Structures are given as C-alpha cells and as structure tokens.
C-alpha cells in the first residue's frame, strides 16, 4: 500500500518541530514496515528531502525566513500537491488558521483528515478574520476523519453529519516511562510560546500571585512568536529570580528538565490530547490545567483542574500541587495511565481504519 501523509511540520523544521511532527514520524515509521510512506511537509531554510525510519520526506510550498508565509503558502499549496500525489490513501493533518484545505475536491484518492489543528474559531478571535467559516464550509467535503477525542468527533459530526470517523488517541514512546525522577527542583512548562493557544500569560500571572509561597521556580521551555510578550510579563510581575526561560528543549535537555520537575503546568486554552501531555504523564509528571471539555480524558488521579480561565483559581492549584504527599500518588498514577497509549497500538488503529476506508471506496 502507498500511503501519503500531508503534514506541514517535520522534526528538522527550525520553526516548529512540534508534537504533531513527532506523531507523524512515530506512526509513519511503523506503517513503513509494511507499506510505502511519504510525508509532504513545508519548505524551510536549508531544507533537503530525506528518508528516515523508512519514511520519505518531500518538501513543498515556499521557502522563507518568515514562518507565517511558509504556513499560508503550504495551506494554499495543498490542493496542488494532492493533484500530483500517486497513492492509495492520503492522510491530511489540518493546519492553522483554517484547519481545512479542501483537499478532497482536488483528488480522487480517499482523504482521511487528522484534526491536528481544528480550532479556526480561536484564530478568528485572535485575528478577526472569519477562518471558522472556511472551516465550516470545507468540512462538508471530507468523508473520513481520525479524531483524537470525543470533542473533535462531536465537532466534526456537527459540521458534517455524514462523515465516517474513528477516535484514535495519541501515543507515547516507551523511553519516557524510563525517566528517573530526581528530587524536584522546579515546576515545568514546555511548549510553543503562543499565548492564545497555550495560556502562558495566565500561568505567569497566576504564578506571580503565589510567588512568595511557592518554593519551586517556574521553568518555561520552548520558543515561539510570543516570547517577547512573556518576557514583558516576567518584568511586569518582577519574577526574574523565580521564572526562567530556557529555550527549546529536545533530547537530553528535555529529559533532564522532566526528571527534575515536580509537575507540569499545562494552562492550555484549547488543546486536545496533545503529545506533550502524554509524554509528561509517562515521565511521572501530573498535569495542572484548566477544566475544559478537551481535558475530559485527564482524570483526577493524574491532573488538578482550575475553573477556566482565571489566574486566581490557577494560582491556587499551582500551590496545592506542591504538596509532596499528594504528588507522590499522582506521579505513579500518571505513569500507569500513560502506559495505555503505546505507538504500536496507534499505528495499528490507523492501518485498520485505512483498510476500512479502502474497502468502502472499492479500492
């Protein structure tokens, strides 16, 4: 079987190299053991097409030093890409800000949507451009989807009652389960520095409210467009001795930060079951988050939730979570939950749904 995956990101991309790129690689390399797998991703400075873990990466779109131009160009390019693709199935990762690309209109190959970014209404609120109307119209043309959660599936059905879908959650690498936990030295936030999506402004404000009571410093690991705004917030709340930005964290740096963390601050505004959340749990790090529909899968054994979106409420649970007796129980429960999500199971679910789609299509 020839499988094409459309994913703007990849792990060599200097602008993102985010969780979905990891998910594409982990699923792709397992499917590649039996099938031909090609990933179509965006161009970036000094890009080169390459083969890794049996997966071929082909770069398309426009090469630029501006990530927003690359992003927009890639979305516009997708309909032209699918016209040229020769494959049995296409798996399309949705991208911000529109989610959809209308790919099914431009190919006879069955397209399975992955709602990796399915939040056009949030980008409408941020930029005041009606991206959600494009999402609403575009969803009418998608016949198949692999949503991550009931929230995604419910939204998809509301936009397209005829869509066939199967919930397949994210996976986690076994190596995260082997991270040795040391005596906690800090609280950890890790992710893209995007205030609208990740809620980092609320995290910094909440931490400032308990800075004299909480004995652990806050580490912010990552990069992104709002770093300057975050630094201004650190200045505003006089947190230079308590909050530290350490840049992107991959490999050993990431593992070291996780091994020395007490828990993970996860103040996301609309993330589904994202890859980092599962990695954190596998590392034995409970999630301190907001009580959102998207966070329904996080039970009380592995998370503490605040009423959205108030800094006062979030400050209370940041402090509450420093109770070591409580954290000891939650850290064990976190790893127990993460063990239920191996990538082998995810890849198997993908393959099963692909075969089901091909049978429906008479392929």
N, C-alpha and C positions, 0 to 999 in steps of 0.2 A: 504494500500500500504506500502511496505517495502522499505525505501529509505536509501542508503548507501552514505555517503559523505567522500571522501578522502581529508584530509586537514592536512598537516604536523604540523601546529600550533594549539594551543588552548590557552585560556586565563589564564591557570595556568602554562604555559611553561615559565620558567625563562629566556630563551634565546631570545624569540621573543614576544609572547602575542601581536601580531600586529593587524593591521586593518582587514586583511582577517579573522583572528580568530573571531573577533567581528562580521563580516558579516556572517560567518558560524553559529554562535550562534543565531543571530537575525533572519535569515531565517529559521534555523533549529527548533527553538522553536515555530515558527508559523506553520510550516509544521507538527510538532509533535502533534498539537492539533487534527489532523485528521489521521495522519499516524505514523508508527514506523520509527524513525530516529536514525541511528547510525553513529557516526563520527569516522573514523580511523585516528589517529594522531600519531606523533612520541613520542618515549620514551624520558625521561629526568630524571635527578637525583631526587629520591624520588617520582617518578610518581605513581599514583594509578588510575585505571579505575574508572569512576564515572558517575553518572546520574545527569543532571542539566537541568531544564526547560523542562523536558520530553525528552531530548536528551541524548543518551548513548554515552559516550566517551571511546573508546578502543585504547590502546597504542600499537604500533607495531614498529619494527625496532631494533636498537641497543641503549642501554643506555650508555651514555658517558658524560664526562665533556667538551668535545670538540664539539661545535655546528656544525662545518663543517663536522665532522664524522657522526653526527646524521643526518644531511641534506642528505649527499651522501647515507648513509645506507637506509634512508627512500625511496629515489627515486629507489634504486635497489630493495627494498622490495616490492614496489607497485605491480609488476606483480604477485608475490607470494600471496599477500593479496587478489587480485581480484579473484584468483582461488578458494579461500575458502569462499568468501562472498556469502551469500544467500540473494538476494534482488530482487526487481522488476526493480530497476534503480540504477545506480552508477553515482554520480556527482564527478568528479575529478578536484581538484584545481591543476593547473600547478605550478611547483616549480623550483627555480633557481638551477643550471645554464642551464639545458637542456630544461626546460618547460615540454616537453612530458615525459611519462614513458612507452609508448607503451601498456598501459593497455588493450585497445580493442583487442589486439592479444591474450590475455590470459583469456578471459571470453566470454560467450555467452550473458551475461547481457548487455543491452544497456548502453553505457558510454557517459555522457554529459560532455564535457570539460568546465572548467572555466579558462579563461586566466589570473588568478591572478598574474602570473609571466610569461610574454610572450616576454622576451627580451634576448633571448640567444645570439644574436649578440653583445649586450653590454658586456656580460660576456666573449665572445670570445675576445673582445678588451681588457678586463681587465686582463685575464689570458692567452691569446694566445693559447687557446685550442679550436678546432672548434665545440663548443657546438651548433652553429647555424645550422650545417649540421645534427646533431642529431635531432634538432627541425624540420628541413625541411623534413627529412625522416619520422619521427614519425607522423607528422600531416597528412600524407596520410592515416593513419589507423583510424582517428577519423571521425565519421559520423555526430556528433551533437556538438553544442557549444552554450554557452550563453555569448557572448562578452559584454563588458561594453560600448563600443563606436564604432563609425564608423572606427576608426583607427584599432582597434583589428579585426573587422569583415572584413575589406579590406585585412588585412594581412592574416587572416585565409583562405579567398577565393583564394588569390594568391598562397597559398601553397597547397590548396585542393579545387578545383572548385566545387566539388560535396558535400561539407559539408553543412548541414542544420543548420541555426543559427537564433537566435533572440536576438537583443540587449536589455539587461536588465541592467539598471544602478544601482549604489549602493543606499543605503538608509541611513536615519539618524534618531536617536532617538529623540523623542519629547522633552526630558529633555534639550537638547542643545538649543532649542529655548527659554527656560525659564531662561537662564543665564542672570543675571542682569549686565549690563555694568557699570563699575565704571569709574572714571576719569582715562584716560590711563596713565600707568606708564612705559610701555616698549613695544618693538617690540618682537614678539614671533615666534620662530622656534620650531616645535615639530615633532619628527620623529626619525627613525633609523639613527644612526651615520654611514652612508655608503656614502662616498664622491662620488663614481662613480655613484650611483643612485640618491642621494639627492642633490648634488651640494653645499654642505656646505662649501667647500673650496672657491667657488666663492662668496658665501654670506659673509663670513668673510673678504675676500679681498675687496669686494665692500663696506662693512660697514666701513672698515678702511679708505677708500678714503673720506668718509663724516663724519668721527668721530668727527671732530671739529665743524660741522654744525648741525648735527642731535642731538636733545636734549633728545632722548629716548635711554636708554640702550637696548642691544640685549640679550634676554634670549634664551639659547639653551637647550631645554628639550628633553631627550631621552637617549639612550645608544646604543652601537654597536661597531663593530670592529675597527672603525677609530677614536675613541675618543682621542687617544694619538696624532694622526696627527692634529686633531683640536686644541688641547691644544698647540701644537707647533706653529700653525698659530697664535693663540692668543698671544703667546710670541713674534713671529716674528713682528707682527704689533703693539705691545705694547698696547694691548686692555684690560688689566686686570681690569681696572676700568670701562670699558664700556660693556664688553661681559662676561656673566656669564653662566657656565654650571650647571644646577640644577638637573641632573639625570632624570630617568624615571618619567613620570607624569601620574598618573591614579587617578580616583575618584575625591575627593575634591581638591587635589593638582592641577589636570588638570583644573578643573572648575575655581579655583582661578586665575591661570595663564591666562586663557582665559578672565575672567571678567576684568582683569587689563591690557589687551593688546590693543594697538591701531589698529594693523592689524597683519596678519600672513605673514611672509616671507616664500615663497614656491618656492625655486630655483631648483626644481626637474629637472632632466635631461631627464626622460622618463616615469614618472608616468602617468597612465590613470586617470579616475575619481576615485581617491583613497578616502577611507573612511574619513581620516582626513580632506581632503579638504571640504567635505560636512559638517563635524562637525564644522569646523571653520566658514563656512558661516552661519550655523544655530546659532552659537554664536554671529553673527553680526560682523564677522571679515573678511574684504576683503582680497583677495589673491594677493600678489606681486610676480609675476612669470615671466617665460620666454615664449615667443611667440612660442609655439610648436604645431604640429598637434594634440598632445594629449590634449592640453589645449583649443581646439576649443570651447568646451562647456562652458568655462568661458567667459561670455560676458563682455563688457566694463563697465557695471554697477557695477560689483562685483570684478573686477580684473584690475590691471595695469600690462602691459607686456613689457618686455625688449627684444631687439634683442638677440637671443641666440648666443653664451654663453659668453658674455663679461662682465667683472666686472665693467667697466666704465659705460656701459648702465644700469646695475642693480643698481649701486650706485645712479644714477640719479633718478630712480623711488623710491628707498628707501626713498630718501629725499623728493621727490614730494608727497609721500603718507603721510607725516606728516602734510599736510595741513588739519586742522580740519574741515573746511567748506566742502571740498571735501569728507573727510572720513565720515562725518555725513550722507551724502546722500548714500554713498556706503555701510555703515553699515546696513542701513534699507533695501536696495536692496538685500544685501546678505541674510538676513533672509527671505525675500519674496521668493527668488529663492529656498532656502533650504526646504521650506515648501512643495514643489512639489515632494519631494522624501521620503515619509514615508515607513518604512519597510513592512507594510502591503501590499502595492502595489507591492513591490519587490517579496515578498513571493508568492503572487497571480500569478505573471508573471512566476515564477519558476514552480509552480504547473501546470499552463496551458501548458507550454512547455513540462513538463514531460508527461502529458496526451497525448499530440500530438505525442511525440516520441513513447510511448507505443502503440498507435493506428497504427502508421507506422509499428512497429515491430510485430503487430498482437498479442500483449500481452493482 
